[in-house]
Amino acid sequence: MRIAVVHVAQETNDFNPVPTTLRDYRSFGIYEGPEMFERLRGLGQVGGHLEAVRRSGLEVESIPVIRAWAVAGGRVDREAYRYFEERIRAGLKAAGRIDGLDLQLHGACAAEGVDDVEGEQVALCRSIVGPDVPIMLGLDHHANVTRKMVAMSDAIVAHRTQPHDPFDTGVVGTTLMLRMARREVKPVIAFRKIPLVTHQEQFLTSQGPMKAWFDRARAMEADPRTLQACPFPMQPWLDVAEGGWSVTVTTDNDRALAERLADELADFAWARRDEFLVRVAHSVDDAVRLADASDRLVVISDTGDTVFGGSSGDSNVLLEAMLRLGIKGRALVPLISPTSARRLAAAGEGATVTLPLGGDSAPAFFKPLEVTGIVRKVGGGVIALSDVHQREVDMGVTVVFEVGPVTLLVSELRGLAGNVPDIYRAFGIEPSQYRMAVLKTASNFQYFASIAPRVIRADTRGPGQSDIMTLPWSRIPRPVYPLDPITDWRVERGARAA
């Protein structure tokens, strides 16, 4: 049995004006051929694929086509979009005869002039492999599922938790893929679009309404006829023509069951729509004061500038508050600013520099803040990682810049934006020795959990802000809740779609 593997993923934030380029993908690694499996064995969805094959005990030849991943950001530029289109086409044609395609995408990727990148990619794959080769589509559960994705694939799986476990998704998806390739099951997919978009403060699947929704999906899968039940709370910063929450249910040749469960899963979320909108964030000043009063390291979530949600990473909102309020404890703050990183690096270690920081990428949300500080360390480049779904990342030129009680990590490339301790430790900084650490993420706090179990969510503005009502929406289908008053998701928009 021969199974081809494609993994190309990026999550788009339409309110971040900075495009995602091939350099962004290359900073996380673009792997083709045998290198793809060598680099990713045991890691992420690709690693999950290999593990599922091992567990199966079957004679399976896995064909590595391409792996390319970029942390969330602005729309993918035309060059990168066309590059991956060509590499997927060439790789699948070179693979020859296959018995199945394990297609691992994200589901919320948009490019310049293309709202539905994954829909186009799965359609491309279908045109190459033909109508009879099963395609298993693996998605992030923050995907924006579209009609084209559903029509062009045979089964859909998604992450089962937030924070995500891509390795688990790879195992689940490939296990189903092998059953499809052996013709043990005949999947059918039911699909519902829900006219709903919410902020990210209730996205964790360990608590609240999101846990209840995902638990309901797992309960449905207890029936062996239900191959997959997938809730998709679309990430809330994708302004596209088919935008909105959705569900898919894949059953073993039981259309009526799939349709009934899809309705039930959509109804379940809709009945709790206002629970998903509950806000828990503190004002910026209150968040800083609460963290400063702690006797150990506290995480401050910069929700508006969540780099893991595609924001620009150039917010200085929390930095300004820390300096203005005169914090007593020391703080760690990451900042993505290519111009500032290069200027500070040129000044050299030990130099005292005055310069404007922040607001250079997303000026609609942030304005430069003039600060004076000392360059403590210049470095960057490829940094080794130990606790994420890959082993290294290129941060570009990166500078440790000390401004009073705040230690800034100013980087040229997006990288992981200081969201994992390994980034700081690569520069000789031990985060646990600080009072507060700003994380540019709305929910991926797990990497700091062992040294900072307390998280304070700050209600910051930015491309990833919780205040979705004031974002400049232009393409999302209307009406959509809560931007518009809706009482029945089935009536307002052709929500019943398969």
Secondary structure, 3 states (H helix, E strand, C coil): CEEEEEEEECCECCCCCCCECHHHHHHHCEEECHHHHHHHCCCHHHHHHHHHHHHHCCCCEEEEEEEEECCCECCECHHHHHHHHHHHHHHHHHHCCCCEEEEECCCCCCECCECCHHHHHHHHHHHHHCCCCCEEEEECCCCCCCHHHHHHCCEEEECCCCCCCHHHHHHHHHHHHHHHHCCCCCEEEEEEEECECCCCCCCCCCCHHHHHHHHHHHHHCCCCCEEEEEEECCCCCCCCCCCCEEEEEEEECCHHHHHHHHHHHHHHHHHCCCHHHCCCCECHHHHHHHHHCCCCCEEEEEHHHCHHHCCCCCCCHHHHHHHHHCCCCCEEEEEECHHHHHHHHHHCCCCEEEEEECCCCCCCCCCCEEEEEEEEEEEEEEEECCCCCCCEEEEEEEEEEEECCEEEEEECCCCCCCCCHHHHHCCCCCHHHCCEEEECCCCCCHHHCCCCCCEEEECCCCCCCCCHHHCCCCCCCCCCECCCCCCCHHHHCCCEEC
